[in-house]
Structure formats: C-alpha cells, structure tokens
Amino acid sequence: MAGDAATRPYDLFAPAIEYAVDVAQRNILFWDVMRQRGNQYREHLAQIAPNVLDYEVEFIVDGRQLERPVNYGLVRIVPPEGVVIDPTRRPFVVVDPRAGHGPGIGGFKADSEIGVVMKAGHPCYFVGFLPDPIPGQTIEDVGRAEAVFLEKVIALHPKADGKPCVIGNCQAGWAVVMLASVRPELFGPMIIAGSPLSYWDGVHGRNPMRYSGGLLGGSWLTALTGDLGAGKFDGAWLVQNFENLNPANTWWMKQYNLYSKIDTEAPRYLGFERYWGGHVNLNVEEMQFIVDQLFVGNNLAAAKIQTSDGYPLDLRNIRSPIVVFCSEGDNITPPPQALGWILDLYDSVDDIRSHEQTIVYSVHQQVGHLGIFVSGGVAQKEYSEFSNNIDLIDVLPPGLYEAIFERKGADTANPDLTSGEWVMRCEERTLDDIRALGGNDAADDRCFAAAAKVSEINLALYRAFAQPLVRALANPPMAEWMQKLHPLRITYELFSDASPMAAMLKPMTAWVREHRSAASPDNPFVAWQENTSEQIVAALDSWRDVRDRFAEQTFFTIYGSPALQAAFGIDPASAQPLRRPAKDPWHQELLRERLASLKALMAVGGLNTATVRALVYAGKCRGAVDERGFEIVRRLRREDVGPSLSLVEFKALVREQFYLLLIDQEAALAAIPQMLPEDAPARQQMLNIIRRVLAACGPLDGEDQARLARITRLFDPGDTTAGVEKIVPISSARREIESEAS
C-alpha cells in the first residue's frame, strides 16, 4: 500500500509527462522533415528536366529543336514490368499543366492517369516541359509544338484502331481544345480534367477566385510582374494564388497533419511537396495572353480568339468526343467553369448534333482540384473506366451525355462484360442539366464584361506611362533575386542542409528515432491537441468566408454599377447574353448540304448498315449507352462474328445511321428490308447479335421489347421472338451461328 501511495502522485502527472516527451520528440522529427523537404527542393531545381513522373521514359521529340522552339518535349512512357501493351489499341497522350508547377502530376504514382491507361493495354506518351521557357515563345508556339507531337505519335502507331486520346489536365485542358479547334484531324477522344474553359461562370458564395482579376484592376499587374521579372513570370505567384484560396490548409492543416502523424506521414508529405514546390516560369507574353484572353477576357468560350494568321479558335470545330471531368469539391475549376462553355456555344442538344459533336461530362461530388489528377480512388474509378471504354466514347452518336458509374454487385447483369469494379454508361442530357449545376445570369455577365473593359484600360495606361520606366529599371540579376526571395521559395530554402540548424538537427533526430516514445491515443492531452487544431481550422475558415463574401460584394458593387456599365457601352438593362458567338452562315449552308446527302443514303447499304441502323433504333429509347452492350460487339469482332468493320468505319456508320433516324425515323426503318440480303442465316446471325447487345444490360422492358419486335419483323418476318432474357456466351456464339448457316 505504501508503494501505491508513493506512485499515485506520479500517476496524476503521467499523461502530462508522456505527452511532453512526445511533443518534444515530434518537434525534432517535424523540423527534420522540413530539412528533408528543403534538400529535396534544392535537388529538384538542380535537375535539367525536373519532374515527378513515377515511370521510366524514352525521349521522342525535343520541342527546342522545332522551327519555332519551345521548352516542351514528348516522351514515351516505358511500361513497368508485368504490364502488357496492345500495339493495336489507340495511344494515349497525357499533357500536364504548366500553371506554376513542374510536370508529372499525371504520372505521380502507380494509381494515376498514366498507370490505369497502360493497365488497360494502351501505349502512353507524356508531354512535359522545362522550368524556363524559350525566349519569345508564345502560347501559339506551344500549340504548334503539340501538333508536331501528335503527328509523331500517329506516325508511330499506324495499326492503332483510332487516333490518340489526349488527356489535358487543368491548364493543359484549354490548350488541348484550342489546338483541336484548328487541327481536329489529329485527335481521337479528349479528356479535359479540371480545366476552366468558361472563366466568368460560377456560383455566388462559392467560387471567389473568379473575382480576383476585377478586384486587382485587371491584367496590368500581370504585365508589371513580368516586367519586374525581366520578361519572365514566376510561377510561384500562381501557386500562391491557389494557396490563398484555403488558408486553413495552407497555414495550418498541411503542417499539422504531418506533425500529428509524424511517424507515418513523412513519405506522403515529401512526395507531394516535391511537386508542389517545383515552381516553373512562363514568358510574360504567355502569361499576358492567358490572363487577357482567358481569365479576364473569357474569350475562348465566345470564339473570339484568333491565331496569328487570323484563324478563329472556335470549339464548335472540334469533331472528336470531348470528355469533361470536374468536381463539386474543386474550388479552382468548379463545374460551371468546366462546363459553362457548352451553354455559351449551343442553343440546344440539336445544335450540338448539328455540329457533329459528342460531349460527355462527369461531375465528382467531393474531390478537390489536385485530387482530380492524383487521387488513387479517382484513377481506379473514373480514369480506369474512361481508358477501358474510350472506344465506346469514340463511337457515341453526337449529343450531350453524362458518364454514370455504378459499382458492380450481386444484382449486376452480365458482370463478366465489364473490367474493374464499376459499370459505366453514358446517359443523354440536355442543356438544362448543365444549367442546374450553376452559372451566371445576364446581370453577372454584365459585371464581368465591365471588369474586362476596366482591365483593358488599366493595361493600356500601364503600358503608356509606367512600363517604359519599369523595364528600364528591371534587369536579370534583380529579377533573379526577386525570384529567390519569393515567400514560397524562402520557406523551402530556409530549412535545408544549407541552414546552420541542420548540423545540430541531424544527431538529435537520430537519437529521437532510437528512443521514440509516442503518446497513447487515449492520452487526454492528445484529445486537447486535436480539439485545439479543429478550433484553429474553424477560425481560419470563418476568416476565409468573411474575406470571400467581402470580395464578392465588392466586385458586384463596383462592376454592377449601371453608370460604369453604360460608360463602357454595356446596356445595364439588357438581358441578352454577352458571350454568345455569332452564328456561322456557312455552317447553315453546310448543314443543308449534309442533310440532302444523308437523305440520299436512306436506302443505301447492305447487311452491316441495316444492322447498325437497327441497333441505334432499338437502343435509342433508353437514352443511354452501356459499356456491356459495346463489349458484346467488341468480342464478336474478335471472334470474326458480326459486322466486319474497323472501329473508324463502325463509328462513321453509327453516326450516319443516327442522323438518318433523326431526320426521318419511319423512312429509315422502312428501307431496312430492301438493304438485307436474301441469305436467311446471315440475317438471323445479325438479328441474334442485336438481341445480345440489347440484353447485355439485363432484361428488356416493354418499349425495348416493342422495338426489338419491330426489328425482328423487318429482318425475319417469320420470327416472332421479340428478344432474349439472357445473353448467349460469346464462346458459343460462333457455334450457334455456324449451325444456323449450315
């Protein structure tokens, strides 16, 4: 009892002592990770071509050797051991954003865009860049270089079943669609991930970044920063803009998460900081174009940008499917900015179809901006499904679709027809579905238009009165020191082996690791620490919300002034959209000619044409295309059963038959019997294929049965079977058809 009494006072202080030891050790380990972070930063910048790719690469084209040199290059991703590439599958080209950080985010780890693309058997290429631009290079020069890269990829894969699929991440997304609008022949489907294409759009109270251009007086500050940088724009300023969006994460949570999990979190933290701290530069001409034409001017969605030779960059010229992937949790590129261009360019889904465009979008509910590119869950779900079903997307009839992903379960019909854990289908949508995601009204657009006018005036004033003096004073040595002293760069430089603290820190860290004693999870001081952290985060979030509300109110108060708008020639009472591009009279004429040529094909074609027409008609009432039906067609083609068409031919035929059914459905169906051969087994073979494709998603409903019954009467008037309840396995399909033929 005496011993218990003696230890009881110690027991009272034991949690405090345990926590104090833990805190002391964690502090030493935390600062050692900061030291490693600084060393990593210095080593990364010392590389000639720093990147964060987790793959071996083979250099293909050096953009510095082109006629109009740029600091970009094309590399081939070498497949890791055990990954088998199918040379007949279309190649993928991943283009990374040059928006302050270095390249590699698309292949940051195994579960990445690049990883799932190669797992699906596709050859993969990557477009990256060096830290410093070639003097004088422009955004147009970069686009021309990327065209050369795609030409090279196409030449390297003459047996591929389609043109390259191009993934454009963030800033690279708008660069990709700009190129596709002038060189559509180079592209297969393109995946535009987290990329703002309609910069004014957003939702009140949620998207504050779009107000920054107006609140800073426009793009004159961009010109000033570039002039002080002796012609270069430091990408660290862009990164700082991103960090300012979420001060709780920037100033507290990122560091606290490392501190509180110091024994396990260091590798993940250092891996991400290797990317986040890899700042790169842009030429002032490049950055000025981005701000004037895109961020403030919002001219891309309005088709108001032209190349140096006068060719308009009109996204309606794109002929390849466009897949837009965005997230509600993205505060840099919210869904309205990723998808608002559709409302700017088109009056209806029929307008989209008249331009022969296929647009597929997918909206994640919570992942943040960087998570779109680096999240393992996103890679295994969305990107895996996109890469496995890219041919399905390529052959979709023109229109607007949403990609829906459902996890496979016990009640999933024909799960063997899908790869992975998800089933993807593309459901038809209307423009009202895009509007429901949020966006601007006419009053909002007038405010942003007024801000763009103010930007033009302020930039002209700066160039006339201040720029000559600034350029006279600025010089490369001063620009270099300004870059080194940037607040973000200093935080990396201060904590490294170059710091006097490092010599003392390393032996202390070694001792702590040897004698590490972490506090138990149920220690009351650990709970107090977590509670304190939550209060700090809540306080910073509250400050951010107040700041953002004030910024929004200030923006609309200034630029919503009727007098200011009228002074710039903007009608304050007008409800007309300000960004809608003019209708192209040539498009209407071409459309009339196209309709006439299509009508002439109503009864033209043989068994393949009739089969595709029947498939499009029978499946049209569903308003969706499921990957399982397409997989049936793909497997039958491998077995040399069914239409003997290449993917390109099949796509062209699907589109042609879709339009014919859209123009005159009854006439198109009435023409089917005269297109069919007299060979009854051949007709029955195709009818069986139609049945299997339609039943791939499960039992047919009433409308499906009725349409299939009509097709059955057209193909074989003596067959009264409307459909099947279960798909005949592909392995037995050939035997059944051969039996029928005999």
VENGI-V195637 format. One record per backbone hydrogen bond with DSSP energy under -1.0 kcal/mol. NH is the residue of the N-H (numbers start at 0). CO is the residue of the C=O. If there is no record, write none. Layout:
# VENGI-V195637
NH & CO
NH & CO
This chain:
# VENGI-V195637
4 & 0
5 & 1
6 & 2
7 & 3
10 & 6
11 & 7
12 & 8
13 & 9
16 & 12
17 & 13
18 & 14
19 & 15
20 & 16
21 & 17
22 & 18
23 & 19
24 & 20
25 & 21
26 & 22
27 & 23
28 & 24
29 & 25
30 & 26
31 & 27
32 & 28
33 & 29
34 & 30
35 & 31
36 & 32
37 & 33
38 & 34
39 & 35
40 & 36
41 & 37
42 & 38
43 & 39
44 & 40
45 & 41
46 & 43
51 & 102
53 & 106
57 & 75
59 & 73
60 & 73
62 & 71
64 & 61
65 & 62
69 & 62
72 & 127
73 & 60
74 & 125
75 & 57
76 & 123
77 & 55
82 & 79
85 & 120
88 & 85
91 & 122
92 & 164
93 & 124
94 & 166
95 & 126
106 & 103
107 & 104
111 & 109
113 & 105
115 & 111
116 & 112
117 & 113
118 & 114
119 & 115
120 & 117
121 & 116
124 & 91
125 & 74
126 & 93
127 & 72
129 & 70
136 & 133
141 & 137
142 & 138
143 & 139
144 & 140
145 & 141
146 & 142
147 & 143
148 & 144
149 & 145
150 & 146
151 & 147
152 & 148
153 & 149
154 & 150
155 & 151
159 & 156
160 & 87
164 & 90
165 & 188
166 & 92
167 & 190
168 & 94
169 & 192
171 & 168
172 & 169
174 & 170
175 & 171
176 & 172
177 & 173
178 & 174
179 & 175
180 & 176
181 & 178
182 & 178
185 & 182
186 & 183
187 & 163
189 & 320
190 & 165
191 & 322
192 & 167
193 & 324
196 & 336
197 & 336
205 & 202
206 & 202
210 & 207
211 & 208
214 & 210
215 & 211
216 & 213
217 & 212
222 & 218
223 & 219
224 & 220
225 & 221
226 & 222
227 & 223
228 & 224
229 & 226
230 & 225
232 & 281
234 & 279
236 & 233
238 & 234
239 & 235
240 & 236
241 & 237
242 & 238
243 & 239
245 & 242
249 & 245
250 & 246
251 & 247
252 & 247
253 & 248
255 & 251
256 & 252
257 & 253
258 & 254
259 & 255
260 & 256
263 & 260
264 & 260
268 & 264
269 & 265
270 & 266
271 & 267
272 & 268
273 & 269
275 & 271
276 & 272
277 & 274
278 & 276
279 & 99
280 & 130
281 & 232
283 & 230
286 & 282
287 & 283
288 & 284
289 & 285
290 & 286
291 & 287
292 & 288
293 & 289
294 & 289
295 & 290
297 & 293
298 & 292
302 & 299
303 & 298
306 & 310
309 & 306
312 & 304
313 & 311
316 & 313
317 & 314
321 & 357
322 & 189
323 & 359
324 & 191
325 & 361
327 & 363
329 & 326
336 & 333
337 & 333
338 & 334
339 & 335
341 & 338
343 & 339
344 & 340
345 & 341
351 & 347
352 & 348
353 & 349
355 & 352
356 & 351
358 & 398
359 & 321
360 & 400
361 & 323
363 & 325
371 & 367
372 & 369
373 & 369
374 & 370
378 & 374
379 & 375
380 & 376
382 & 377
383 & 378
384 & 380
385 & 381
386 & 382
387 & 383
388 & 384
392 & 388
393 & 389
394 & 390
398 & 356
400 & 358
401 & 426
402 & 360
403 & 424
405 & 422
407 & 420
411 & 408
416 & 413
417 & 414
422 & 405
424 & 403
425 & 624
426 & 401
427 & 622
428 & 399
434 & 430
435 & 431
436 & 433
437 & 434
444 & 440
445 & 441
446 & 442
447 & 443
448 & 444
449 & 445
450 & 446
451 & 447
452 & 448
453 & 449
454 & 450
455 & 451
456 & 452
457 & 453
458 & 454
459 & 455
460 & 456
461 & 457
462 & 458
463 & 459
464 & 460
465 & 461
466 & 461
469 & 465
470 & 466
471 & 467
472 & 468
473 & 469
478 & 474
479 & 475
480 & 476
481 & 477
482 & 478
483 & 479
484 & 480
485 & 482
489 & 485
490 & 486
492 & 488
493 & 489
498 & 495
501 & 498
504 & 500
505 & 501
507 & 503
508 & 504
509 & 505
510 & 506
511 & 507
512 & 508
513 & 509
514 & 510
522 & 519
525 & 522
526 & 522
527 & 523
528 & 524
529 & 525
530 & 526
531 & 527
532 & 528
533 & 529
534 & 530
535 & 531
536 & 532
537 & 533
538 & 534
539 & 535
540 & 536
541 & 537
542 & 538
543 & 539
544 & 540
545 & 541
546 & 542
547 & 543
548 & 544
549 & 545
550 & 546
551 & 547
552 & 548
553 & 549
554 & 550
555 & 551
556 & 552
557 & 553
558 & 554
560 & 557
564 & 560
565 & 561
566 & 562
567 & 563
568 & 565
569 & 564
573 & 570
587 & 583
588 & 584
589 & 585
590 & 586
591 & 587
592 & 588
593 & 589
594 & 590
595 & 591
596 & 592
597 & 593
598 & 594
599 & 595
600 & 597
601 & 598
603 & 600
609 & 605
610 & 606
611 & 607
612 & 608
613 & 609
614 & 610
615 & 611
616 & 612
617 & 613
618 & 614
621 & 618
622 & 619
624 & 425
626 & 423
629 & 625
630 & 626
631 & 627
632 & 628
633 & 629
634 & 630
635 & 631
636 & 632
637 & 633
638 & 634
639 & 636
640 & 635
644 & 642
649 & 645
650 & 646
651 & 647
652 & 648
653 & 649
654 & 650
655 & 651
656 & 652
657 & 653
658 & 654
659 & 655
660 & 656
661 & 657
662 & 658
663 & 659
667 & 663
668 & 664
669 & 665
670 & 666
671 & 668
674 & 671
682 & 678
683 & 679
684 & 680
685 & 681
686 & 682
687 & 683
688 & 684
689 & 685
690 & 686
691 & 687
692 & 688
693 & 689
694 & 690
697 & 694
704 & 700
705 & 701
706 & 702
707 & 703
708 & 704
709 & 705
710 & 706
711 & 707
712 & 708
713 & 709
714 & 710
715 & 711
718 & 715
731 & 728
735 & 731
736 & 732
737 & 733
738 & 734
739 & 735
740 & 736
741 & 737
